[in-house]
């Protein structure tokens, strides 16, 4: 039986209310391909989780995804991802966990504002960090 590593997040993560317009978008498999839009599930200082609407063939742990846009309500943030895990696997309906790297200073500031908003709202209930 394969041993899976525990959660690597060291910061509180905030669940995103299902009623909030929160999504992640990127071209796949290449950045210039049609955009995939996926529901954002949770956000933390170092990363995020999103739900795969369908299998993304070839996407594996350790892959980087460039030119990502995160939308939470009226806010938009650009950056890149590093895929860290799939729960339970890379099939439709699974959650992909990834580190998020904001593209520029203004994106970092906007990402921090999203975190503050989620923390302050009833939709931003922190889940336990392990």
N, C-alpha and C positions, 0 to 999 in steps of 0.2 A: 504494500500500500504506500502510495506516494505521500510524504509528509508536506503539508502546505505551511508556508510561513505565516506567522501572525500578522495582524494589521500593523503596517509601518507608520501610520499617521500618528504624529505626536501632538497634534492640535485638535481642538474640538471640531467636529464636523456638524454642519447644520443641514437638516433635511429641508428640502424645498417643497413648499406646499403644492400639492397637485393642481390647485386652481390658479397658481401663479404661472404666467407665461414665461417659462424658464426652459431654454433649450441651448444646445450646442450644435454648431454647423461647421462642416468642412467638406471639401471635395475628396472623394475616395473612389478608386485607390490612388489617384494622383490629385494634386491640389487643383488642377485645371478641369477635373472631371465634374459632373453635376454634383451639386451640394446635397449631402446627407444631413437631415435635421433630426436630432434625437433629444428626448426629454432629459433634462438635467434632474438628477435624483438628490445629490447632496454636494456640499461645497465645504472646503476647509482652507486654511491658510496656504497649504501646500498643494492641494489637489482637488479633484472632483470625481464624482461618479455619474455616469449617464447610462440610460437604458438603450440597448441595441434594438432597433425596430425590426431588423433582419440580420442574417449573418453577413459579416463583412469579410469575404474570402481573402485569406492571406494576412489578416491582421493578427499579430502575435504580441505577447509580452515582450517588452524591450523595443518595440517599434516607436518611432517618433512620427507625429502627425503635425505638419506645418500649416500655418495660416488658418487657425481655428478662430471662430467667433462664438463668444458666449453672450447670450441675451437673457437678462433677468429683468422683467418688467420693461421699463424704458431705457435701461442701461445696456450698453454693448461693450464688450471687452475683446481685444484681439490678442492672440498669443499662439503658443505651440504646446503640444502634449507629449508626454512620454508614457506609454501604456505600461502599467504596473501589474494589473491582474484582471481576470474575468471571474465573475461569480454567477453560475458555476463554471461556465465555459463561454466560448465566443459565438453562441447561437442566439437566435432571435429571443428577445425578452430578458437576456442576461444583462448584468451590470458590468460595465467596464470602468475600472478605477485607473486614474492617470494623474501624474504630476502635471501641473499647469505652470507655464512660463510666460508671463505677460510680455507682449511685443515691445512696449515702450513705457516710459515713466507714467504717462497718462493712463495707460492700461493697468498698470500696477495700482495706481491711485483709485481707479474705477473699480477694480477687483476688491480692494479693501473696503470701499463704500458698500459694495454688494454684501460682503461679509458682515459689516456693521448693521446693515438693514435686516439681514436674516437673523442676526443675533438679537436684535431689538424687537423683532416681530414674533407673533405667536407661531408663525410658520417656521421659525428658526430654532426649533428645539434641538439643543445639542445632543448628539448620540455619544455614547461612551467611547473614548479613545482607548485602544487596547495596547 
